[in-house]
Every structure is written in C-alpha cells, then in structure tokens.
C-alpha cells in the first residue's frame, strides 16, 4: 500500500515514555512546578511542545525552555531509552523491500544520531530531520526534496503533531498507542490508522 514511510522518533521507535516523564518533571522542578504523573503526562502532552509547557507555565518561551531542556536531556543522569521491541527489525524489513524511510523528530541531533547508531539504524534511513518544531513544514520539505507521492506515503507518530502534519500534506497518518499520548486522545485527533502493537503496524505497512 505504501512505498514511503516516515517515522517520529521518541515514542514510536524509541521507548521514551519513562525518560520523557523524567525530563518533563526535571524541567518543571527548574521552574518551581510540582511533578506530574505518567497518566497526567499522557493525557496532556501536546505538540509543538510549548503548547504542553504553556499549560503549566503560560509565560514560558521556547528561548527559556530550550537551554534547560538541553541541560537535562544531555545530562549524565538522564535515563537511557531502548528501542520499542520489534520496531528496528520491522524497519530493516521495510528497507530490504525498497521502501523510502524517513524520520522527522523534535529530538535534538545530539541525542537522535547516537541512538540511531546504538539501535543499528545508522545507515537505514534515507533522511533524518532532528529538532523539527513544525512537523507539517518538515514533512512538506521532505516530500518535495525526495519527490514522494502523498498517496504512497504515511507518517507514523504518537501525538497530535504527526496527525496534523499528515493531514496538512495529504499524507496518511498512523498513530501508535505506546507513546506519549493515551489512545483516547489519539482517537480524538482522527488518525487514518490507530495501532496497538508492532504486528498491527506490520500488517498495514507490509
């Protein structure tokens, strides 16, 4: 069905929920906000990420948030995350069948590129975009650069950001339920597909 598959990174390929909660709560600590639970994070996480942070800190700017985020995410105490079980194997099967593979992520290049190497995916993706704050723009640019037909392309994510980006560009979206948002939240954003495990994702892609 699809020839081109574009992934979000954290929450889709990278099992980052525990790390993400730790980072969010440490950012909140820096600004005097009390910790939140994993459930509250999943119910309230929204992208672009400042939409989420401004729910708790209405006057916080990206310029103020970014250096704190970098200090915390790049710190030696930050928990390390593994890949979602079975995901790297699926990606390599897609590569072997000649799919175009891309990544569009808000993650820093300082974290995503070492993780690509760690997960054995260093030379697998045709294009990797890090620190994408407006994924709709990044998706459009990738599609134009590589001449991707929207009808043959899908964008896989775990938040509203990927669903909105896909819709803006006429590209099908697949929302995964193992990431940063609850299934109920994702359903409310009307992705084209909603998957609960790697097997379901594989059936759509292969």
Secondary structure as GFF3:
##gff-version 3
##sequence-region A 1 206
A	DSSP	beta_strand	4	7	.	.	.	ID=ss1
A	DSSP	alpha_helix	17	30	.	.	.	ID=ss2
A	DSSP	alpha_helix	38	44	.	.	.	ID=ss3
A	DSSP	alpha_helix	50	56	.	.	.	ID=ss4
A	DSSP	alpha_helix	62	73	.	.	.	ID=ss5
A	DSSP	alpha_helix	87	96	.	.	.	ID=ss6
A	DSSP	beta_strand	100	104	.	.	.	ID=ss7
A	DSSP	alpha_helix	109	118	.	.	.	ID=ss8
A	DSSP	beta_strand	127	129	.	.	.	ID=ss9
A	DSSP	alpha_helix	135	145	.	.	.	ID=ss10
A	DSSP	three_ten_helix	150	152	.	.	.	ID=ss11
A	DSSP	beta_strand	153	157	.	.	.	ID=ss12
A	DSSP	alpha_helix	160	168	.	.	.	ID=ss13
A	DSSP	beta_strand	172	176	.	.	.	ID=ss14
A	DSSP	alpha_helix	183	188	.	.	.	ID=ss15
A	DSSP	beta_strand	193	195	.	.	.	ID=ss16
A	DSSP	alpha_helix	198	205	.	.	.	ID=ss17
###
